[in-house]
Amino acid sequence: MDILSVLGLLVALGAVLGGQWLEGGHFASLLQVTAFFIVIGGTLGAVMLQSRLPVFAEGIRLAKWVFQPPPCDYRGMINRVIHWSNVSRRGGLLALEPQLRIEKGIFELKGLQLLIDGADPKTMREILERDIVTYEDSQRAAIRIWEAAGGYAPTIGILGAVIGLIHVMENLTDPTKLGAGIAVAFVATIYGVGAANLLFLPIAQKLRSLVARESKRREMLIDGLVGVANGENPRIIQGRLEGYLAPGD
């Protein structure tokens, strides 16, 4: 569980609701079902219209990463690469075959198989780097649905405001109906701007950072595999891979 994401969401909502309370307003005044359906439904429909089904489904699936990010163990990966290097130096590249039954990651398995098959280091790097580019392209396309939602939501909020004002204009002769129309108008704008800047756009940026983190791990793995293929000393490989790590890693 990503505690910072949970805390950030709570702080953002708390700031909005707290500001409403400090101004003497009531929380119930921000709860407008009509405005919610206009903004969220309209935004969802617009995003669906612009997306292909596989991309849309992948974008929705990635949302869970915001609160439960995939594991990314840089140190563990470095230790495994060093182990592979030691094994290959003692028994040759074919001695790495038992490692295929241990590794579970698709990218790791592909890299190990190329290494065991004796692929040229340059060719192996080209193949695996192409995989990284494909991975990044597919993930970024999925993340763009959240960026698109962040772009559409404020405009849909304005649309909701206009609808509310139309309702007000239609009922000028009946003062009892004016309050509801005005509430929808203003709350729809709040929903649109708030959803975009407190939810959709932050989700997109968080997902981008997680994809970048995974790409970095894969680049480190490629560097390590190429070092093993070239027969480099394990300590040299370890030093080069640790150079990728920032203090937070």
WOSULCOR-V814885 format. One record per helix or strand of 2 or more residues. SS is the DSSP state (h for helix, s for strand). FROM is the first residue (numbers start at 0). TO is the last residue. If there is no record, write none. Layout:
BEGIN
ss = (SS | SS)
from = (FROM | FROM)
to = (TO | TO)
END
This chain:
BEGIN
ss = (h | h | h | h | h | h | h | h | h | h)
from = (2 | 26 | 32 | 52 | 73 | 92 | 105 | 120 | 174 | 233)
to = (21 | 29 | 49 | 65 | 90 | 100 | 115 | 169 | 228 | 241)
END
